[in-house]
Amino acid sequence: MSLMDKTVVITGATAGIGWQSALDFARAGAFVIGIGRNPQRCVDAERRIKSQVPEAKIQYLVADLSSQKQIRECAEKIATLLKENQHEALDVLVNNAGVYMGQKTFTKDGIEMTFAVNHLAPFLLTHLLLPLLEKSSRGRVITVSSDSHYNTLLFPERAKNPIFFFGLLAYKASKLCNVLFSFEFNRLNNGRATQAFAVDPGLVNTDIGLKDTGGLAKLVWRSRQKLGVPPEEPAQTILFLAEDSGADASISIYWYKCQAKVPARNATNDKLARRLWMESCRLTGVAYPEGVENVL
């Protein structure tokens, strides 16, 4: 697969699916900007990739995506990096970073952490980078979701501070948000070259469930982790959506193992998608597009 000279931004790129995707994009000849929240892990991740792909064109930026201030600063740095490397457009944005929280925790912006990182961060970063994506002949916004979004309820207006919090339910709801975001993005940007997709990675052997959990939750995650596939498998779907012209959002927004998959019924619910979009705009300060129907 050749992505020579394509420009790619990947969040959560220091481990798991994000790091593997960064490695694979670098191997394919793309210019990659990886984003991680830990400075040393960013240094280590870049070093590991260059040890395998000496000619890799890759740079890392540090940003805590739970902070909207840092997301905005990161978007400015991305634009600067692209310009410094003689790139006018951004071809692919991979929204991969995610968290699983064992307890109800709030960000500095006063928003429940799971919803903030797993949904609002991709929502805001995508909007900030949209002018660069629209300069690409075929921009792609690829957000890593999960099959946990099936059989899930979502109340967008309560997501900032849910009355009842249970880590798994909050995670499931955030993954439903990822698919709804992709669905509504394509409706609002209908006719434009940039398309959005959501990826079902399957059960993957990563440590996302071990970082901010304890006790029973950590024990359960370790047992499930052993059954997971390596990150190379979902990374291939991400590269497929980035490169293959046959991947069209009009066919499906939800993809698994490089094939279209039917998402949950409420993941393409018009009213729910618009409620989520409008609440996300309110919480991030993003303006709702002018001239686009937003009647609920």
Backbone as CSV, one residue per row, in Angstrom:
resi,resn,N_x,N_y,N_z,CA_x,CA_y,CA_z,C_x,C_y,C_z
1,MET,0.846,-1.190,0.000,0.000,0.000,0.000,0.881,1.240,0.000
2,SER,0.642,2.143,-0.958,1.465,3.332,-1.061,0.681,4.578,-0.671
3,LEU,1.205,5.298,0.270,0.637,6.581,0.678,1.728,7.638,0.603
4,MET,2.589,7.475,-0.387,3.737,8.349,-0.537,3.328,9.816,-0.547
5,ASP,3.941,10.569,0.373,3.755,12.011,0.493,2.378,12.435,0.985
6,LYS,1.542,11.489,1.378,0.300,11.860,2.034,0.623,12.345,3.445
7,THR,-0.196,13.224,3.979,0.024,13.755,5.321,-1.004,13.166,6.273
8,VAL,-0.534,12.721,7.438,-1.390,11.988,8.363,-1.156,12.482,9.792
9,VAL,-2.228,12.702,10.524,-2.160,13.016,11.950,-2.845,11.883,12.700
10,ILE,-2.180,11.371,13.747,-2.716,10.261,14.530,-2.656,10.615,16.013
11,THR,-3.791,10.582,16.683,-3.797,10.810,18.128,-3.619,9.474,18.854
12,GLY,-3.118,9.554,20.071,-2.863,8.324,20.823,-1.859,7.444,20.113
13,ALA,-0.773,8.063,19.623,0.150,7.376,18.721,1.387,6.825,19.400
14,THR,1.359,6.694,20.722,2.552,6.184,21.412,2.462,4.698,21.731
15,ALA,1.294,4.099,21.555,1.141,2.677,21.872,-0.064,2.112,21.128
16,GLY,-0.181,0.790,21.144,-1.367,0.129,20.619,-1.658,0.423,19.164
17,ILE,-2.938,0.606,18.858,-3.387,0.828,17.485,-2.766,2.094,16.909
18,GLY,-2.662,3.144,17.718,-2.116,4.409,17.232,-0.668,4.286,16.811
19,TRP,0.147,3.629,17.643,1.563,3.465,17.295,1.723,2.569,16.072
20,GLN,0.973,1.484,16.029,1.072,0.581,14.883,0.652,1.287,13.598
21,SER,-0.388,2.110,13.672,-0.832,2.867,12.490,0.243,3.851,12.053
22,ALA,0.870,4.513,13.026,1.948,5.453,12.691,3.087,4.726,11.983
23,LEU,3.443,3.553,12.482,4.502,2.747,11.854,4.110,2.355,10.435
24,ASP,2.883,1.893,10.249,2.441,1.435,8.932,2.333,2.587,7.933
25,PHE,1.852,3.745,8.394,1.791,4.909,7.502,3.198,5.344,7.109
26,ALA,4.130,5.311,8.064,5.516,5.688,7.770,6.127,4.728,6.755
27,ARG,5.856,3.448,6.909,6.343,2.455,5.949,5.800,2.701,4.553
28,ALA,4.553,3.211,4.491,3.910,3.452,3.203,4.343,4.770,2.568
29,GLY,5.221,5.515,3.240,5.769,6.732,2.657,5.072,8.017,3.040
30,ALA,4.150,7.963,3.989,3.426,9.171,4.395,4.261,10.023,5.345
31,PHE,3.912,11.306,5.421,4.469,12.197,6.441,3.520,12.137,7.629
32,VAL,4.010,11.661,8.766,3.154,11.361,9.905,3.447,12.298,11.070
33,ILE,2.375,12.817,11.651,2.465,13.568,12.902,1.726,12.774,13.960
34,GLY,2.477,12.266,14.947,1.876,11.520,16.036,1.639,12.416,17.231
35,ILE,0.570,12.137,17.969,0.235,12.942,19.148,0.122,12.027,20.357
36,GLY,0.786,12.415,21.441,0.699,11.685,22.701,0.752,12.668,23.855
37,ARG,0.329,12.223,25.030,0.293,13.163,26.163,1.540,13.092,27.031
38,ASN,2.341,12.027,26.876,3.532,11.856,27.694,4.777,12.146,26.863
39,PRO,5.565,13.170,27.216,6.724,13.554,26.400,7.716,12.412,26.172
40,GLN,8.043,11.669,27.215,9.020,10.598,27.060,8.489,9.477,26.176
41,ARG,7.208,9.167,26.314,6.632,8.120,25.469,6.602,8.552,24.007
42,CYS,6.434,9.846,23.768,6.481,10.353,22.393,7.883,10.169,21.802
43,VAL,8.885,10.504,22.604,10.274,10.334,22.156,10.555,8.863,21.862
44,ASP,10.138,7.995,22.765,10.381,6.564,22.596,9.646,6.009,21.376
45,ALA,8.404,6.452,21.178,7.615,5.962,20.050,8.251,6.350,18.718
46,GLU,8.698,7.594,18.619,9.350,8.049,17.384,10.654,7.278,17.150
47,ARG,11.401,7.060,18.214,12.664,6.325,18.086,12.419,4.894,17.614
48,ARG,11.401,4.244,18.163,11.100,2.860,17.781,10.692,2.754,16.318
49,ILE,9.945,3.736,15.847,9.536,3.713,14.441,10.734,3.928,13.524
50,LYS,11.586,4.887,13.889,12.744,5.166,13.037,13.773,4.037,13.076
51,SER,13.744,3.240,14.141,14.640,2.088,14.177,14.205,1.021,13.184
52,GLN,12.884,0.973,12.891,12.364,0.006,11.930,12.259,0.587,10.526
53,VAL,12.031,1.895,10.455,11.915,2.570,9.152,12.840,3.788,9.191
54,PRO,14.128,3.590,8.922,15.098,4.693,9.035,14.736,5.919,8.209
55,GLU,14.047,5.712,7.093,13.688,6.830,6.225,12.338,7.448,6.600
56,ALA,11.764,7.033,7.727,10.441,7.509,8.127,10.396,9.023,8.274
57,LYS,9.325,9.594,7.751,9.066,11.022,7.916,8.004,11.162,9.003
58,ILE,8.465,11.309,10.223,7.533,11.309,11.345,8.026,12.240,12.442
59,GLN,7.085,12.960,13.035,7.368,13.825,14.169,6.229,13.709,15.170
60,TYR,6.572,13.861,16.444,5.566,13.747,17.503,5.327,15.090,18.167
61,LEU,4.078,15.298,18.565,3.685,16.464,19.345,3.086,15.998,20.663
62,VAL,3.312,16.770,21.707,2.768,16.434,23.026,1.517,17.259,23.281
63,ALA,0.438,16.576,23.635,-0.808,17.280,23.968,-1.683,16.384,24.823
64,ASP,-2.275,16.961,25.849,-3.257,16.270,26.675,-4.632,16.580,26.089
65,LEU,-5.250,15.597,25.469,-6.500,15.831,24.745,-7.712,15.962,25.661
66,SER,-7.499,15.886,26.964,-8.601,16.193,27.883,-8.743,17.700,28.061
67,SER,-7.764,18.461,27.569,-7.764,19.920,27.689,-8.069,20.556,26.337
68,GLN,-9.155,21.302,26.266,-9.499,21.961,25.013,-8.462,23.024,24.650
69,LYS,-7.862,23.630,25.637,-6.803,24.604,25.377,-5.631,23.932,24.673
70,GLN,-5.232,22.756,25.171,-4.117,22.057,24.552,-4.469,21.509,23.176
71,ILE,-5.726,21.149,22.972,-6.156,20.696,21.640,-6.008,21.838,20.637
72,ARG,-6.411,23.026,21.032,-6.296,24.188,20.136,-4.828,24.512,19.849
73,GLU,-3.996,24.436,20.863,-2.565,24.688,20.670,-1.954,23.622,19.768
74,CYS,-2.392,22.384,19.944,-1.886,21.284,19.127,-2.258,21.471,17.662
75,ALA,-3.466,21.914,17.394,-3.900,22.146,16.015,-3.031,23.206,15.347
76,GLU,-2.671,24.236,16.097,-1.788,25.277,15.553,-0.402,24.721,15.245
77,LYS,0.098,23.853,16.123,1.409,23.239,15.895,1.387,22.314,14.684
78,ILE,0.280,21.614,14.500,0.153,20.737,13.332,0.222,21.559,12.048
79,ALA,-0.502,22.659,12.011,-0.482,23.524,10.834,0.928,24.042,10.561
80,THR,1.637,24.396,11.627,3.009,24.892,11.477,3.937,23.798,10.952
81,LEU,3.824,22.594,11.496,4.657,21.478,11.054,4.429,21.145,9.582
82,LEU,3.176,21.143,9.179,2.876,20.853,7.776,3.504,21.908,6.869
83,LYS,3.387,23.167,7.257,3.939,24.252,6.452,5.460,24.166,6.386
84,GLU,6.081,23.869,7.527,7.539,23.765,7.568,8.049,22.627,6.687
85,ASN,7.218,21.622,6.485,7.610,20.475,5.660,7.004,20.546,4.257
86,GLN,6.620,21.767,3.846,6.126,22.036,2.500,4.863,21.252,2.138
87,HIS,3.959,21.129,3.100,2.674,20.480,2.845,1.564,21.503,3.063
88,GLU,0.693,21.627,2.094,-0.407,22.580,2.209,-1.656,21.962,2.813
89,ALA,-1.796,20.650,2.659,-3.038,19.990,3.056,-2.780,18.884,4.068
90,LEU,-3.829,18.516,4.785,-3.824,17.331,5.630,-4.732,16.314,4.957
91,ASP,-4.197,15.137,4.681,-4.961,14.121,3.961,-5.760,13.208,4.882
92,VAL,-5.191,12.878,6.036,-5.838,11.902,6.924,-5.697,12.336,8.378
93,LEU,-6.809,12.321,9.099,-6.798,12.518,10.546,-7.332,11.249,11.184
94,VAL,-6.525,10.610,12.016,-6.939,9.397,12.724,-7.181,9.751,14.190
95,ASN,-8.441,9.782,14.573,-8.827,10.046,15.958,-8.824,8.718,16.708
96,ASN,-7.697,8.401,17.305,-7.535,7.101,17.944,-7.463,7.176,19.466
97,ALA,-7.013,8.281,20.013,-6.810,8.377,21.469,-8.115,8.114,22.223
98,GLY,-7.999,7.375,23.310,-9.182,7.082,24.110,-8.809,6.715,25.529
99,VAL,-9.799,6.816,26.415,-9.589,6.450,27.812,-10.756,5.595,28.292
100,TYR,-10.475,4.816,29.310,-11.503,4.079,30.041,-11.319,4.442,31.505
101,MET,-12.336,5.035,32.107,-12.216,5.526,33.475,-13.001,4.644,34.435
102,GLY,-12.337,4.232,35.497,-13.009,3.423,36.505,-13.893,4.244,37.420
103,GLN,-13.578,5.524,37.570,-14.362,6.399,38.427,-14.701,7.691,37.690
104,LYS,-15.746,8.316,38.123,-16.179,9.573,37.519,-15.146,10.655,37.807
105,THR,-14.563,11.179,36.729,-13.502,12.179,36.838,-13.800,13.300,35.858
106,PHE,-13.459,14.522,36.250,-13.736,15.666,35.391,-12.437,16.285,34.868
107,THR,-12.512,16.822,33.664,-11.377,17.526,33.077,-11.310,18.935,33.643
108,LYS,-10.262,19.669,33.287,-10.142,21.067,33.708,-11.263,21.921,33.137
109,ASP,-11.883,21.439,32.052,-13.005,22.159,31.449,-14.329,21.792,32.107
110,GLY,-14.280,20.927,33.134,-15.489,20.565,33.854,-16.355,19.547,33.157
111,ILE,-15.749,18.692,32.354,-16.489,17.694,31.573,-16.023,16.304,31.967
112,GLU,-16.947,15.375,32.074,-16.599,13.989,32.414,-15.524,13.487,31.459
113,MET,-14.494,12.867,31.990,-13.273,12.547,31.247,-13.501,11.642,30.037
114,THR,-14.302,10.594,30.176,-14.513,9.657,29.072,-15.131,10.359,27.871
115,PHE,-16.177,11.126,28.124,-16.862,11.858,27.060,-15.938,12.913,26.460
116,ALA,-15.148,13.569,27.295,-14.264,14.638,26.831,-13.173,14.118,25.902
117,VAL,-12.502,13.038,26.306,-11.373,12.529,25.519,-11.837,11.701,24.329
118,ASN,-12.820,10.828,24.549,-13.224,9.901,23.494,-14.104,10.533,22.427
119,HIS,-14.835,11.581,22.785,-15.696,12.224,21.778,-15.379,13.696,21.530
120,LEU,-15.388,14.514,22.567,-15.209,15.951,22.335,-13.843,16.287,21.758
121,ALA,-12.804,15.547,22.151,-11.469,15.807,21.591,-11.440,15.565,20.080
122,PRO,-11.935,14.412,19.580,-12.008,14.240,18.116,-12.896,15.281,17.444
123,PHE,-14.000,15.603,18.086,-14.924,16.595,17.526,-14.223,17.936,17.339
124,LEU,-13.553,18.417,18.390,-12.898,19.717,18.327,-11.689,19.699,17.404
125,LEU,-10.845,18.675,17.528,-9.642,18.615,16.690,-10.001,18.529,15.217
126,THR,-11.024,17.764,14.890,-11.459,17.660,13.492,-11.888,19.022,12.959
127,HIS,-12.642,19.757,13.752,-13.089,21.080,13.300,-11.922,22.050,13.123
128,LEU,-10.973,21.988,14.025,-9.821,22.887,13.934,-8.949,22.566,12.718
129,LEU,-8.892,21.288,12.341,-8.057,20.871,11.213,-8.833,20.781,9.897
130,LEU,-10.134,21.041,9.943,-10.961,20.911,8.741,-10.494,21.786,7.577
131,PRO,-10.061,23.017,7.816,-9.561,23.813,6.680,-8.390,23.143,5.966
132,LEU,-7.527,22.448,6.703,-6.410,21.730,6.092,-6.884,20.464,5.402
133,LEU,-7.863,19.785,5.989,-8.408,18.571,5.375,-9.111,18.904,4.066
134,GLU,-9.763,20.057,4.009,-10.500,20.435,2.806,-9.580,20.838,1.665
135,LYS,-8.300,21.056,1.970,-7.332,21.333,0.910,-6.853,20.048,0.241
136,SER,-7.154,18.908,0.852,-6.796,17.621,0.266,-7.817,17.245,-0.807
137,SER,-7.377,16.542,-1.821,-8.295,16.106,-2.872,-9.246,15.031,-2.359
138,ARG,-8.853,14.352,-1.258,-9.703,13.288,-0.707,-9.384,13.127,0.768
139,GLY,-9.831,14.103,1.565,-9.556,14.070,2.988,-10.303,12.950,3.688
140,ARG,-9.687,12.418,4.745,-10.293,11.324,5.501,-10.213,11.615,6.996
141,VAL,-11.341,11.493,7.688,-11.395,11.578,9.145,-11.793,10.195,9.632
142,ILE,-10.866,9.509,10.276,-11.078,8.119,10.693,-11.051,8.064,12.214
143,THR,-12.162,7.676,12.810,-12.276,7.651,14.261,-12.432,6.216,14.750
144,VAL,-11.614,5.839,15.705,-11.652,4.474,16.230,-12.793,4.350,17.239
145,SER,-13.782,3.544,16.893,-14.935,3.311,17.756,-14.799,1.925,18.395
146,SER,-15.906,1.219,18.537,-15.883,-0.104,19.151,-17.249,-0.750,18.974
147,ASP,-17.266,-2.101,18.928,-18.570,-2.755,18.838,-19.332,-2.650,20.157
148,SER,-18.702,-2.073,21.171,-19.408,-1.833,22.426,-20.485,-0.756,22.265
149,HIS,-20.511,-0.091,21.101,-21.535,0.945,20.895,-22.914,0.343,20.645
150,TYR,-22.965,-0.960,20.348,-24.258,-1.609,20.156,-25.012,-1.699,21.486
151,ASN,-26.345,-1.642,21.392,-27.212,-1.771,22.581,-26.826,-0.764,23.663
152,THR,-26.640,0.478,23.230,-26.209,1.533,24.147,-27.136,2.734,24.052
153,LEU,-27.461,3.300,25.186,-28.264,4.508,25.224,-27.351,5.718,25.366
154,LEU,-27.784,6.843,24.817,-27.013,8.075,24.912,-27.946,9.244,25.167
155,PHE,-27.593,10.048,26.149,-28.323,11.277,26.447,-27.314,12.422,26.335
156,PRO,-27.173,13.006,25.150,-26.121,14.002,24.911,-26.095,15.145,25.916
157,GLU,-27.264,15.593,26.321,-27.326,16.736,27.218,-26.849,16.394,28.641
158,ARG,-26.738,15.117,28.954,-26.272,14.708,30.274,-24.826,14.208,30.254
159,ALA,-24.259,14.066,29.080,-22.943,13.425,28.945,-21.836,14.210,29.652
160,LYS,-21.983,15.503,29.748,-20.975,16.317,30.427,-20.834,15.917,31.891
161,ASN,-21.942,15.560,32.512,-21.951,15.188,33.926,-23.096,14.210,34.175
162,PRO,-22.907,12.940,33.795,-23.986,11.965,33.950,-24.385,11.789,35.403
163,ILE,-25.685,11.662,35.617,-26.193,11.500,36.980,-25.672,10.203,37.591
164,PHE,-25.752,9.143,36.811,-25.247,7.853,37.251,-24.016,7.514,36.412
165,PHE,-22.914,7.173,37.065,-21.690,6.856,36.323,-21.242,5.432,36.587
166,PHE,-21.035,4.714,35.491,-20.420,3.395,35.525,-19.449,3.359,34.350
167,GLY,-18.197,3.014,34.627,-17.140,3.143,33.622,-17.467,2.519,32.287
168,LEU,-17.987,1.298,32.296,-18.272,0.602,31.041,-19.369,1.299,30.258
169,LEU,-20.412,1.765,30.947,-21.500,2.459,30.260,-21.020,3.769,29.648
170,ALA,-20.178,4.495,30.372,-19.635,5.747,29.838,-18.774,5.479,28.610
171,TYR,-17.994,4.406,28.659,-17.154,4.042,27.516,-18.013,3.662,26.319
172,LYS,-19.036,2.839,26.532,-19.932,2.421,25.454,-20.605,3.641,24.817
173,ALA,-21.064,4.561,25.647,-21.725,5.756,25.128,-20.763,6.603,24.295
174,SER,-19.506,6.700,24.728,-18.526,7.489,23.977,-18.220,6.861,22.626
175,LYS,-18.247,5.533,22.561,-18.007,4.844,21.297,-19.206,4.988,20.347
176,LEU,-20.401,5.076,20.916,-21.581,5.399,20.106,-21.443,6.807,19.550
177,CYS,-20.926,7.729,20.360,-20.688,9.101,19.902,-19.759,9.126,18.688
178,ASN,-18.754,8.252,18.665,-17.809,8.220,17.549,-18.507,7.914,16.231
179,VAL,-19.459,6.988,16.264,-20.175,6.630,15.031,-21.166,7.732,14.668
180,LEU,-21.869,8.259,15.648,-22.800,9.360,15.399,-22.074,10.573,14.837
181,PHE,-20.882,10.841,15.357,-20.069,11.953,14.853,-19.746,11.761,13.372
182,SER,-19.322,10.565,13.001,-18.982,10.283,11.606,-20.215,10.419,10.714
183,PHE,-21.341,9.916,11.198,-22.602,9.997,10.450,-23.007,11.450,10.198
184,GLU,-23.015,12.252,11.249,-23.462,13.642,11.114,-22.442,14.495,10.377
185,PHE,-21.154,14.189,10.526,-20.128,14.906,9.774,-20.392,14.786,8.280
186,ASN,-20.684,13.595,7.822,-20.926,13.378,6.393,-22.212,14.059,5.923
187,ARG,-23.228,14.103,6.788,-24.460,14.806,6.404,-24.203,16.302,6.252
188,LEU,-23.478,16.867,7.216,-23.226,18.302,7.189,-22.246,18.694,6.088
189,ASN,-21.368,17.772,5.690,-20.366,18.053,4.666,-20.691,17.364,3.349
190,ASN,-21.936,17.072,3.130,-22.365,16.381,1.917,-21.928,17.143,0.665
191,GLY,-21.301,16.421,-0.246,-20.846,17.047,-1.489,-19.401,17.498,-1.451
192,ARG,-18.787,17.476,-0.279,-17.383,17.865,-0.166,-16.486,16.623,-0.224
193,ALA,-15.210,16.859,-0.474,-14.287,15.740,-0.686,-13.946,14.999,0.600
194,THR,-13.998,15.681,1.736,-13.616,15.054,3.002,-14.748,14.183,3.535
195,GLN,-14.414,12.941,3.869,-15.394,12.006,4.403,-14.934,11.467,5.751
196,ALA,-15.916,11.069,6.557,-15.619,10.541,7.891,-16.033,9.083,7.989
197,PHE,-15.217,8.314,8.693,-15.486,6.897,8.909,-15.241,6.553,10.371
198,ALA,-15.907,5.509,10.843,-15.647,4.961,12.176,-15.160,3.526,11.996
199,VAL,-14.166,3.153,12.783,-13.559,1.828,12.680,-13.898,0.992,13.901
200,ASP,-14.333,-0.228,13.638,-14.503,-1.220,14.695,-13.207,-2.024,14.758
201,PRO,-12.392,-1.842,15.797,-11.113,-2.549,15.842,-11.227,-3.992,16.317
202,GLY,-12.427,-4.379,16.812,-12.559,-5.682,17.430,-11.925,-5.675,18.816
203,LEU,-11.806,-6.840,19.399,-11.137,-6.954,20.695,-9.635,-6.972,20.447
204,VAL,-8.945,-5.944,20.940,-7.527,-5.760,20.643,-6.707,-5.879,21.919
205,ASN,-5.546,-6.439,21.795,-4.644,-6.599,22.930,-3.917,-5.283,23.197
206,THR,-4.594,-4.369,23.895,-3.998,-3.102,24.304,-4.238,-2.904,25.798
207,ASP,-3.626,-1.873,26.367,-3.724,-1.659,27.811,-4.628,-0.493,28.188
208,ILE,-5.575,-0.110,27.315,-6.423,1.045,27.596,-7.208,0.861,28.892
209,GLY,-7.628,-0.369,29.176,-8.422,-0.608,30.375,-7.614,-0.766,31.647
210,LEU,-6.302,-0.599,31.559,-5.442,-0.774,32.726,-4.932,0.539,33.293
211,LYS,-5.137,1.646,32.561,-4.474,2.894,32.916,-5.135,3.639,34.064
212,ASP,-6.459,3.722,34.057,-7.148,4.522,35.068,-8.212,3.707,35.782
213,THR,-7.918,2.426,35.978,-8.847,1.548,36.654,-8.114,0.818,37.766
214,GLY,-8.862,0.106,38.540,-8.243,-0.661,39.612,-9.103,-1.844,39.984
215,GLY,-8.586,-2.707,40.829,-9.344,-3.807,41.378,-9.933,-4.741,40.337
216,LEU,-11.245,-4.956,40.448,-11.944,-5.915,39.606,-11.894,-5.535,38.134
217,ALA,-12.062,-4.237,37.833,-12.063,-3.790,36.440,-10.731,-4.118,35.766
218,LYS,-9.647,-3.908,36.478,-8.331,-4.202,35.903,-8.155,-5.700,35.697
219,LEU,-8.659,-6.502,36.622,-8.558,-7.949,36.507,-9.342,-8.459,35.302
220,VAL,-10.558,-7.932,35.124,-11.386,-8.330,33.980,-10.721,-7.928,32.675
221,TRP,-10.147,-6.719,32.632,-9.514,-6.255,31.399,-8.305,-7.122,31.036
222,ARG,-7.536,-7.519,32.035,-6.369,-8.360,31.759,-6.789,-9.699,31.157
223,SER,-7.888,-10.252,31.645,-8.354,-11.529,31.110,-8.857,-11.376,29.680
224,ARG,-9.545,-10.262,29.385,-10.028,-10.009,28.025,-8.874,-9.658,27.089
225,GLN,-7.885,-8.951,27.613,-6.752,-8.502,26.818,-6.053,-9.682,26.147
226,LYS,-5.955,-10.799,26.862,-5.261,-11.969,26.329,-5.979,-12.566,25.121
227,LEU,-7.278,-12.299,24.994,-8.056,-12.836,23.882,-8.014,-11.921,22.661
228,GLY,-7.448,-10.750,22.816,-7.475,-9.751,21.760,-6.477,-10.011,20.645
229,VAL,-6.796,-9.463,19.481,-5.895,-9.559,18.333,-4.803,-8.508,18.477
230,PRO,-3.676,-8.645,17.790,-2.632,-7.629,17.854,-3.076,-6.349,17.147
231,PRO,-2.505,-5.199,17.502,-2.902,-3.919,16.896,-2.715,-3.868,15.387
232,GLU,-1.882,-4.757,14.830,-1.672,-4.755,13.377,-2.979,-4.953,12.607
233,GLU,-3.920,-5.723,13.163,-5.165,-6.005,12.439,-6.039,-4.765,12.259
234,PRO,-6.426,-4.059,13.333,-7.227,-2.842,13.115,-6.453,-1.752,12.382
235,ALA,-5.135,-1.715,12.526,-4.343,-0.709,11.811,-4.496,-0.875,10.305
236,GLN,-4.656,-2.106,9.837,-4.828,-2.334,8.409,-6.134,-1.740,7.896
237,THR,-7.176,-1.778,8.713,-8.444,-1.159,8.315,-8.293,0.354,8.223
238,ILE,-7.550,0.932,9.131,-7.313,2.373,9.104,-6.572,2.761,7.832
239,LEU,-5.534,2.015,7.483,-4.797,2.309,6.256,-5.659,2.082,5.026
240,PHE,-6.494,1.068,5.067,-7.395,0.797,3.944,-8.315,1.983,3.698
241,LEU,-8.909,2.519,4.753,-9.815,3.656,4.603,-9.073,4.908,4.150
242,ALA,-7.821,5.020,4.549,-7.031,6.188,4.157,-6.626,6.137,2.698
243,GLU,-6.385,4.938,2.190,-5.790,4.814,0.866,-6.749,4.370,-0.218
244,ASP,-7.688,3.494,0.108,-8.496,2.852,-0.924,-9.657,3.745,-1.370
245,SER,-9.698,4.037,-2.658,-10.765,4.888,-3.187,-12.106,4.172,-3.176
246,GLY,-12.095,2.858,-2.990,-13.337,2.109,-2.933,-14.072,2.272,-1.620
247,ALA,-13.379,2.785,-0.607,-14.018,3.046,0.680,-14.778,4.357,0.591
248,ASP,-16.088,4.275,0.593,-16.928,5.445,0.389,-17.935,5.527,1.527
249,ALA,-18.039,6.696,2.134,-18.962,6.874,3.254,-20.419,6.722,2.817
250,SER,-20.688,6.873,1.527,-22.055,6.666,1.054,-22.424,5.185,1.086
251,ILE,-21.398,4.312,1.115,-21.624,2.875,1.240,-21.811,2.515,2.706
252,SER,-20.879,2.951,3.515,-20.953,2.704,4.950,-19.994,3.628,5.679
253,ILE,-20.387,4.059,6.867,-19.489,4.864,7.691,-18.736,3.987,8.685
254,TYR,-19.179,2.739,8.845,-18.636,1.861,9.883,-17.938,0.671,9.233
255,TRP,-16.657,0.437,9.596,-15.854,-0.571,8.906,-15.128,-1.475,9.892
256,TYR,-15.047,-2.739,9.520,-14.386,-3.759,10.342,-13.632,-4.717,9.427
257,LYS,-12.352,-4.910,9.694,-11.507,-5.783,8.867,-11.611,-5.439,7.384
258,CYS,-11.542,-4.128,7.102,-11.534,-3.608,5.728,-12.844,-3.873,4.987
259,GLN,-13.901,-4.135,5.713,-15.203,-4.345,5.089,-16.266,-3.515,5.796
260,ALA,-17.261,-3.094,5.022,-18.362,-2.328,5.601,-19.138,-3.196,6.583
261,LYS,-19.585,-2.580,7.661,-20.342,-3.285,8.693,-21.520,-2.404,9.119
262,VAL,-22.629,-3.010,9.401,-23.812,-2.249,9.806,-23.658,-1.827,11.265
263,PRO,-23.694,-0.533,11.546,-23.579,-0.081,12.938,-24.894,-0.252,13.675
264,ALA,-24.923,0.091,14.931,-26.162,0.048,15.706,-27.204,0.974,15.086
265,ARG,-28.454,0.621,15.260,-29.530,1.406,14.642,-29.496,2.862,15.094
266,ASN,-29.292,3.104,16.381,-29.308,4.491,16.857,-28.027,5.246,16.517
267,ALA,-27.023,4.556,15.932,-25.789,5.235,15.515,-25.994,6.048,14.249
268,THR,-27.129,5.834,13.570,-27.458,6.628,12.377,-28.837,7.273,12.535
269,ASN,-29.175,7.564,13.773,-30.441,8.222,14.068,-30.273,9.729,13.878
270,ASP,-31.020,10.303,12.950,-30.871,11.722,12.600,-30.982,12.637,13.813
271,LYS,-32.038,12.458,14.589,-32.295,13.366,15.708,-31.230,13.230,16.789
272,LEU,-30.833,12.005,17.088,-29.809,11.800,18.112,-28.476,12.384,17.660
273,ALA,-28.151,12.195,16.381,-26.894,12.731,15.849,-26.874,14.254,15.936
274,ARG,-27.987,14.900,15.631,-28.041,16.359,15.675,-27.999,16.868,17.109
275,ARG,-28.671,16.159,18.014,-28.602,16.558,19.432,-27.168,16.485,19.936
276,LEU,-26.472,15.404,19.583,-25.079,15.254,20.012,-24.219,16.350,19.398
277,TRP,-24.432,16.640,18.121,-23.619,17.650,17.436,-23.829,19.023,18.068
278,MET,-25.077,19.366,18.335,-25.366,20.682,18.897,-24.830,20.815,20.320
279,GLU,-24.915,19.739,21.111,-24.365,19.775,22.456,-22.843,19.867,22.404
280,SER,-22.234,19.173,21.446,-20.778,19.221,21.283,-20.333,20.623,20.882
281,CYS,-21.095,21.257,20.007,-20.795,22.642,19.632,-20.849,23.546,20.859
282,ARG,-21.867,23.348,21.690,-22.022,24.183,22.886,-20.853,24.013,23.845
283,LEU,-20.377,22.782,23.996,-19.325,22.495,24.966,-17.931,22.859,24.471
284,THR,-17.758,22.995,23.171,-16.431,23.295,22.613,-16.334,24.686,22.004
285,GLY,-17.458,25.373,21.851,-17.430,26.694,21.237,-17.364,26.648,19.728
286,VAL,-17.623,25.488,19.136,-17.639,25.355,17.674,-18.991,25.835,17.161
287,ALA,-18.997,26.606,16.097,-20.238,27.131,15.539,-20.931,26.080,14.681
288,TYR,-22.248,26.003,14.807,-23.012,25.106,13.939,-22.973,25.678,12.524
289,PRO,-22.782,24.822,11.497,-22.645,25.326,10.119,-23.843,26.175,9.677
290,GLU,-23.559,27.291,9.068,-24.610,28.159,8.553,-25.255,27.534,7.312
291,GLY,-26.520,27.739,7.174,-27.210,27.281,5.975,-27.495,25.788,5.961
292,VAL,-27.293,25.110,7.098,-27.551,23.676,7.163,-28.709,23.435,8.111
293,GLU,-29.643,22.603,7.686,-30.818,22.322,8.501,-30.402,21.708,9.839
294,ASN,-30.912,22.266,10.925,-30.586,21.732,12.237,-31.832,21.565,13.105
295,VAL,-32.982,21.433,12.434,-34.231,21.263,13.157,-34.284,19.864,13.733
296,LEU,-34.545,19.749,15.013,-34.621,18.437,15.658,-35.989,17.817,15.467
